[in-house]
Amino acid sequence: MAKEPNRAAEMAVFVRVVEAGDFSGAARALSLSPSAVSKLISRLEARLGTRLLRRSTRRLALTSEGEAFHARAAGILAEIDAAEREAGGARLPAGRVRIASSASYVTHVLAPLLPRFLADYPDIDLDIVQSDAISDLVADRADLAIRAGPLESSGLIARSLGETSLIVVASPDWIERHGVPETPADLARNDRLGFSYPRAAGAWLSPTGGADSRVRVNDGEGIRHLALAGVAPARLAAFTIRDDLASGRLVRLPPLDTPPPREAFHAIYVGRSDTLPRRVQVLLDALTIHGVVRD
């Protein structure tokens, strides 16, 4: 599975950092966390093989290489804007985009960014197909798919959307009835929630797919709701239960793995990014900037 950096998005974040003078200001403008902006700049510097910014506790300063790159990047972004205006007759991208995604990603990541995206692109319509199953983009007529887990080798192109840890949790009601399991053996003596199909992240407490779970569901959001209802413990992606843990609706159980396993997310599409229709490209760019999965 080939991966490609989103160079225009990297340039845009770098230019915004220079304009803001710090990561915090750029992060606010981009609706990202300062740490996410810092990591993106570090990845850009690693890819280029040079330091672009001098960092201190109070301010950022451009290196000579950073000054040259900033000038070129700002010019390239301006040229991209001009080219798009000319190619599109100054019109905003329009048309329908079909995206296949898990219910968990739609609920916790995609939904919060859609109001802004739809306001920015009033002529774009969306078809959202929710399923945890791996979709066939061609057969399903999907423009984009969001996939979790390691990528298989194929002719598709992938863009990273971050990663999350997998955490074992239970509701306070379940803990009151059964107590806190201290070891995997303690937990294995109780019912568990799992997926109804083998997952690349692996089974928990058993090497045999999802067969170690008494109750199995075909999507992560369904498992989350059953865990909230006190049916049984579950192992869930951290980004889907952040609010549940903070409010006490779910409680983190002693870890079964140290460190907890992690699961990567990618946006998958057919063909090179420079040949994508503009209606698809702008959604892909929005996901790359605002739709990143993190703990």
PyMOL commands that set and color helices and strands:
alter all, ss='L'
color gray80, all
select helices_A, chain A and resi 7-20+23-30+34-48+64-87+103-120+172-178+184-188+220-228+238-240+242-247+273-275+278-290
alter helices_A, ss='H'
color red, helices_A
select strands_A, chain A and resi 2-3+53-55+60-62+95-101+124-130+144-148+157-170+193-195+215-217+234-237+251-252+262-269
alter strands_A, ss='S'
color yellow, strands_A
deselect
rebuild
show_as cartoon
